[in-house]
């Protein structure tokens, strides 16, 4: 029975890991994709604007 107690933790972790991967794959795209893309685009635009603003005031 020692082999069972030795195998249970890796098997449990593997099952949870597979479940996590399935959830991640299923949540890609869909209805929320447009909102997520818009949020990322807005964050990138803010970062680019912050980088360009000091360069324009120097010269």
C-alpha positions as CSV (number, residue, x, y, z in Angstrom):
1,X,0.0,0.0,0.0
2,X,3.0,2.3,0.2
3,X,3.0,2.6,-3.6
4,X,-0.6,3.9,-3.5
5,X,0.3,6.7,-1.0
6,X,3.3,7.5,-3.1
7,X,1.3,7.8,-6.3
8,X,-1.7,9.7,-5.0
9,X,-0.1,13.2,-4.7
10,X,1.3,13.3,-8.3
11,X,-1.9,11.9,-9.7
12,X,-4.0,14.5,-7.9
13,X,-1.7,17.3,-9.0
14,X,-1.8,16.0,-12.6
15,X,-5.6,16.0,-12.5
16,X,-5.8,19.6,-11.2
17,X,-3.2,20.7,-13.7
18,X,-5.1,19.2,-16.6
19,X,-8.3,20.9,-15.3
20,X,-6.5,24.2,-15.1
21,X,-5.2,23.9,-18.7
22,X,-8.7,23.0,-19.9
23,X,-10.2,26.1,-18.2
24,X,-7.5,28.3,-19.7
25,X,-8.1,27.0,-23.2
26,X,-11.9,27.2,-22.9
27,X,-11.8,30.8,-21.7
28,X,-9.6,32.0,-24.6
29,X,-11.7,33.9,-27.1
30,X,-15.5,34.0,-26.8
31,X,-17.5,37.0,-25.6
32,X,-14.9,38.4,-23.3
33,X,-12.1,38.4,-25.9
34,X,-13.2,41.8,-27.3
35,X,-13.2,43.3,-23.8
36,X,-9.8,41.8,-22.9
37,X,-8.3,43.0,-26.2
38,X,-9.7,46.5,-25.7
39,X,-8.2,46.6,-22.2
40,X,-4.8,45.5,-23.4
41,X,-4.9,48.0,-26.3
42,X,-5.8,50.8,-24.0
43,X,-2.9,49.9,-21.6
44,X,-0.4,49.8,-24.5
45,X,-1.7,53.1,-25.8
46,X,-1.2,54.7,-22.3
47,X,2.3,53.3,-22.0
48,X,3.2,54.6,-25.4
49,X,1.8,58.0,-24.7
50,X,3.7,58.1,-21.4
51,X,6.9,57.3,-23.2
52,X,6.4,59.9,-26.0
53,X,5.2,62.7,-23.8
54,X,8.6,63.4,-22.1
55,X,10.4,63.2,-25.4
56,X,8.3,66.0,-26.8
57,X,8.8,68.4,-23.9
58,X,12.6,68.1,-24.0
59,X,13.2,69.8,-27.3
